[in-house]
């Protein structure tokens, strides 16, 4: 059975509400700019949370805009820079499913079409409102006959489309949930990468903090193998707020605690420790999902480095206590998770890597003994895998191999790489 993906635009495909942004542009020099803008924002949120009808919200916002075609050109340029991060990195999904992806929005085609079509989304698969202009190019209204301009517009539209297949909906607002409520779609995914509306997410079948999460749970092609929102980043002690901001912005699931609570040991993927905070060997040994530790100070005597080596855990610290603003270590941790970079790590070979596109990156951490590289490449050869790029560095008893391969491999390849003698950890990056 065919699958269709109904995707919202405002605060989903893009990080922002387009009409709110258009108001910022069109009212830039208006003496009552702030008052009008806040009223537009209020009308937006009221409709998204289901407190007023969509038509009431739309009519009120358009009336307040005082915008024209020149303002729309500026808005389009702005929105192209505000595409949601997880959408931007998953262009391949849209290209490969161009027949099944539909943009359905209460926004307007005039600004939606030029933003989404570069991603491979077909013009005929864009459903939205249209503006009405006067002879001077000023926006004076919208097509009131379009079902998307009315309350329950997405439901009314879908009822006329007769899509034959399983339909999934992705969005942040009440109008998106109405599709599920109507019984027209199989599942509704509340998209929370940019904003979470509790009144909507509480009713969703699944909360998806990124498009990566949606693609992951539905076994669809994606830019990264494992959604970052599923990686638990535990922050311990008195850590600067900027450190939390950097890791949260990157999409990791953040928990900030004073001590390493037992309930987090088995699931933690990243640890960031304040200076003076230590971690017990017994807890560290049981943190089987742990990939990296950041320490805002000198980690000597505070973290068992040999145990980290045995577990394949990369340590980043501030040996000379020079980087006290809290930014440097979290960025190194994020670069390791995102690209495999170990530059300036305390216990691993220093490797700085380019981000690869159109390839999968596999990280093989092993004990530094002769012959491992030959064994790794023998497995690739047996599976007829094309190697795009390969990097090897060693430090002490640690060997670190990065291999970028062409797409197209099965789980048997991964199993055989894990079975290579002296393997410590294998990680599929993307």
C-alpha positions in Angstrom: 0.0 0.0 0.0 1.3 3.5 -0.9 2.2 5.9 1.9 1.6 9.6 1.9 3.2 12.2 4.2 1.1 15.3 4.9 3.6 18.0 6.2 2.8 21.4 7.6 4.9 24.5 6.7 4.9 27.1 9.5 7.0 26.0 12.5 7.4 22.6 10.9 9.1 22.8 7.5 10.4 26.2 8.7 11.5 27.3 12.1 9.1 30.3 12.1 5.5 31.4 11.5 5.6 33.1 8.0 2.9 35.6 8.6 4.5 36.7 11.8 7.8 37.2 10.0 6.0 39.0 7.2 4.6 41.4 9.8 8.1 42.1 11.1 9.1 43.1 7.5 6.0 45.0 6.5 5.7 46.9 9.7 9.4 47.7 10.2 8.9 51.4 10.3 5.3 51.5 11.6 4.9 53.7 14.7 2.8 50.9 16.4 4.9 48.0 15.1 5.2 46.2 18.5 1.5 46.4 19.3 0.4 45.2 15.9 3.0 42.4 15.8 2.0 41.1 19.2 -1.7 41.0 18.1 -0.7 39.0 15.0 1.4 36.6 17.2 -1.6 36.2 19.6 -3.9 35.4 16.7 -1.4 32.8 15.4 -1.1 31.0 18.7 -4.8 31.1 19.5 -5.6 29.3 16.3 -2.7 26.8 16.6 -3.8 25.8 20.1 -7.5 25.6 19.0 -8.8 28.5 21.0 -10.2 30.4 18.1 -11.3 29.4 14.6 -8.6 29.4 11.9 -10.6 31.7 9.6 -10.9 34.3 12.4 -7.2 34.1 13.0 -6.3 34.3 9.3 -8.6 37.2 8.5 -7.3 39.1 11.5 -3.7 38.6 10.6 -4.0 39.4 6.9 -5.8 42.6 7.8 -3.1 43.8 10.1 -0.1 42.9 7.8 -0.1 46.0 5.5 2.1 44.0 3.2 2.8 44.0 -0.6 4.8 41.9 -3.1 8.1 43.6 -2.3 7.7 42.5 1.3 6.9 39.0 0.1 10.3 38.9 -1.8 12.1 39.8 1.4 10.1 37.2 3.3 11.0 34.4 0.9 14.7 35.1 1.2 14.3 35.1 5.0 12.4 31.8 5.1 14.9 30.0 2.9 17.4 30.7 5.7 14.9 29.5 8.3 14.2 26.0 7.1 14.2 23.6 10.1 17.6 22.0 10.5 16.3 18.4 10.4 14.4 19.2 7.1 17.4 20.8 5.6 19.7 17.8 6.2 17.1 15.3 4.8 16.7 16.5 1.3 17.2 13.0 0.0 14.0 11.9 1.6 12.0 14.5 -0.2 13.6 13.7 -3.5 13.1 10.0 -3.2 9.5 10.4 -2.1 8.5 13.4 -4.2 5.3 11.7 -5.3 4.2 11.0 -1.7 5.2 14.2 0.1 2.4 16.8 0.3 2.8 20.2 1.9 -0.6 21.1 3.3 -0.7 24.5 5.1 -2.9 27.3 6.1 -0.1 29.6 4.9 0.2 31.0 1.4 1.5 29.5 -1.8 3.2 32.8 -2.7 5.9 32.2 -0.1 5.6 28.4 0.4 6.3 27.3 -3.1 9.7 29.0 -3.6 10.9 27.7 -0.3 9.9 24.0 -0.6 10.4 23.3 -4.3 14.2 23.4 -4.1 13.9 20.3 -1.9 12.3 18.3 -4.7 8.7 18.8 -3.6 6.4 19.0 -6.6 4.4 22.2 -7.2 1.2 20.1 -7.7 1.7 18.6 -4.2 1.6 22.0 -2.5 -1.8 22.9 -1.0 -2.1 26.3 0.6 -4.0 29.6 0.5 -3.5 32.4 -2.0 -3.4 36.1 -1.5 -5.5 38.7 -3.3 -3.7 41.8 -4.5 -4.8 45.2 -5.7 -3.3 46.9 -8.8 -0.5 48.3 -6.7 0.7 44.8 -5.5 -0.7 45.3 -2.0 -2.2 42.3 -0.2 -5.9 43.1 0.4 -7.2 39.7 1.3 -7.2 36.0 0.3 -9.2 33.5 -1.7 -12.1 32.8 0.8 -13.3 29.9 -1.4 -10.2 27.9 -0.7 -11.1 25.2 2.0 -7.7 25.9 3.7 -8.9 29.4 4.6 -11.7 27.9 6.8 -11.9 26.2 10.1 -11.0 22.5 9.6 -9.7 23.3 6.2 -7.1 20.5 6.1 -9.8 18.0 6.9 -12.1 19.4 4.2 -9.2 19.4 1.6 -8.2 15.8 2.4 -11.8 14.6 2.1 -11.8 15.8 -1.5 -8.5 14.3 -2.4 -9.3 10.6 -2.0 -5.7 9.5 -1.5 -5.5 5.7 -1.8 -3.0 4.6 0.8 -1.8 5.1 4.4 -1.5 8.7 5.4 0.8 10.2 8.0 0.5 13.8 9.3 3.4 15.9 10.6 2.8 19.3 12.2 2.8 21.5 15.2 -0.7 22.9 15.3 -4.3 22.0 16.2 -5.3 22.0 12.5 -2.8 19.2 12.0 -4.2 17.2 14.9 -7.7 17.6 13.3 -6.6 15.3 10.5 -6.1 12.5 13.0 -9.3 13.4 14.9 -11.2 13.1 11.6 -9.9 9.6 11.0 -8.4 10.5 7.6 -4.8 9.8 8.6 -3.2 6.8 10.2 -1.0 8.6 12.7 -0.3 12.2 13.7 3.2 13.2 14.6 3.5 16.4 16.7 6.6 18.2 15.5 8.4 19.9 18.3 11.8 20.9 16.9 10.8 24.6 16.9 7.9 24.9 19.3 5.9 22.5 21.4 2.2 23.3 21.9 1.2 21.1 24.8 -2.5 21.1 23.8 -1.4 19.5 20.5 1.5 17.2 21.6 -0.6 15.6 24.4 -3.0 14.3 21.7 -0.4 13.1 19.2 0.3 9.5 18.4 4.0 10.3 18.6 6.1 13.4 19.5 8.9 13.9 17.0 11.5 16.5 18.1 13.0 16.3 14.6 12.3 15.0 11.1 15.1 12.5 11.8 12.9 10.9 14.6 9.9 10.6 12.2 12.1 9.0 9.5 13.7 6.7 12.0 10.5 5.2 13.5 9.1 4.7 10.1 12.3 3.1 8.6 12.6 5.8 5.9 15.9 7.1 4.3 17.5 9.7 6.5 20.7 11.8 6.8 21.7 10.4 10.2 21.4 6.8 11.4 20.1 7.6 14.9 18.1 10.7 15.9 20.1 12.9 18.2 17.0 13.5 20.4 17.3 9.8 21.4 20.9 10.4 22.7 20.6 11.3 26.4 23.1 14.0 27.4 23.5 14.2 31.2 25.0 17.3 32.6 26.3 17.2 36.1 27.1 20.0 38.5 27.5 23.8 38.1 27.8 24.1 34.4 27.5 27.4 32.5 24.1 27.9 30.8 25.9 28.4 27.4 27.0 24.7 27.6 23.4 23.5 28.0 22.3 25.8 25.2 24.9 24.5 22.7 23.9 20.8 23.3 20.2 21.5 23.5 20.4 23.5 20.2 22.1 20.6 18.6 19.1 18.4 19.3 20.3 16.2 22.2 18.0 15.2 25.0 19.3 17.2 28.0 19.1 16.4 31.7 20.8 18.6 34.2 21.5 17.1 37.6 23.8 17.6 40.6 24.8 13.9 40.8 24.9 10.9 38.5 21.6 9.4 39.4 21.3 5.6 39.1 18.3 5.8 36.7 20.4 7.4 34.0 23.4 5.0 34.1 22.2 2.5 31.5 20.8 5.1 29.0 23.3 8.0 29.1 25.1 8.6 25.8 27.0 11.8 26.7 28.3 13.2 30.0 29.3 16.8 30.6 30.8 17.3 34.1 31.5 20.5 35.9 35.0 21.1 37.2 35.5 19.2 40.5 32.8 16.6 39.7 34.0 13.0 39.5 32.4 9.8 38.3 32.7 6.4 40.0 34.3 3.5 38.1 31.4 1.3 39.0 28.9 3.6 37.4 31.1 4.3 34.4 31.6 0.6 33.7 27.8 0.1 33.5 27.2 3.0 31.2 27.2 0.8 28.1 25.7 3.5 25.7 28.2 6.2 26.7 30.1 7.6 23.8 31.8 10.7 25.1 32.6 12.6 28.3 33.3 16.3 28.5 35.0 17.7 31.6 35.1 21.5 32.3 38.6 21.3 33.8 41.4 18.9 34.2 39.9 15.4 34.2 43.1 13.7 35.6 42.1 11.8 38.7 38.4 12.5 38.2 37.7 10.1 35.3 39.3 6.6 34.9 40.9 7.1 31.5 41.9 3.4 31.1 38.4 2.3 31.7 37.2 4.8 29.1 39.7 3.4 26.6 38.4 -0.1 27.2 34.8 1.1 26.6 35.6 3.3 23.6 34.5 6.5 25.4 36.2 9.7 24.1 37.2 12.3 26.7 37.4 16.0 26.1 38.7 18.2 28.9 40.3 21.5 29.6 43.7 20.4 30.9 45.0 23.9 31.6 41.6 25.5 32.7 41.8 28.1 29.9 38.4 27.6 28.3 36.2 28.5 31.2 33.3 30.0 29.3 31.7 26.6 28.9 31.6 26.6 25.0 34.7 24.7 23.9 34.1 21.3 25.5 30.4 21.0 24.5 31.3 21.9 20.9 34.0 19.2 20.8 31.5 16.7 22.1 28.9 17.6 19.5 31.5 17.4 16.7 32.4 13.9 17.8 28.8 12.8 17.8 28.0 14.6 14.5 31.2 13.9 12.5 33.4 11.5 14.5 35.9 14.3 15.3 38.3 13.5 18.1 40.5 16.6 17.7 41.9 17.7 21.0 40.5 14.7 22.9 42.4 13.5 26.0 42.6 9.8 25.3 41.9 9.2 21.6 43.9 9.9 18.4 43.4 13.5 17.3 41.3 13.3 14.1 39.4 16.1 12.4 37.1 15.0 9.6 35.0 16.5 6.8 31.3 15.9 6.8 30.4 13.4 4.0 27.3 13.5 1.9 25.9 10.7 -0.2 27.8 8.2 2.0 27.5 6.3 5.3 30.2 6.8 7.9 31.2 3.9 10.1 33.4 4.3 13.2 35.4 1.3 14.3 37.2 1.6 17.7 39.6 -1.2 18.5 42.6 -2.3 20.5 45.7 -1.1 18.7 47.2 -4.4 17.4 48.6 -5.2 14.0 46.3 -6.4 11.2 43.0 -4.9 12.2 42.8 -2.6 9.1 43.3 -5.6 6.8 40.5 -7.4 8.6 38.1 -4.4 8.3 38.8 -4.0 4.6 38.4 -7.8 4.0 34.9 -7.6 5.4 34.1 -4.7 3.1 35.5 -6.6 0.2 33.5 -9.7 1.0 30.3 -7.6 0.9 31.4 -5.7 -2.3 31.3 -2.4 -0.5 32.7 0.7 -2.3 34.9 2.7 0.1 34.6 6.4 -0.5 37.2 7.5 2.0 39.0 5.9 4.9 41.0 7.3 7.9 43.1 5.6 10.5 44.9 6.9 13.5 46.3 5.3 16.7 47.2 6.5 20.2 48.6 4.2 22.8 46.3 1.1 23.0 43.5 2.7 20.9 43.0 2.3 17.2 40.4 4.6 15.5 39.2 3.9 11.9 36.7 6.0 10.0 35.3 4.5 6.8 32.9 6.4 4.5 31.1 3.9 2.2 28.6 4.1 -0.6 25.0 3.5 0.4 23.6 0.0 0.3 24.6 -2.6 2.9 22.9 -4.9 5.3 23.1 -5.7 9.0 25.3 -8.7 8.3 28.1 -6.4 7.3 27.8 -4.6 10.7 27.7 -7.8 12.6 30.9 -9.1 11.0 32.7 -5.8 11.7 31.7 -6.1 15.4 33.0 -9.7 15.4 36.5 -8.7 14.4 38.9 -9.6 17.3 39.8 -6.7 19.6 36.8 -4.6 18.5 35.8 -2.2 21.2 32.9 -0.4 19.6 31.3 0.0 16.2 29.2 3.1 15.5 27.1 4.0 12.5 27.2 7.7 12.3 25.1 8.4 9.2 
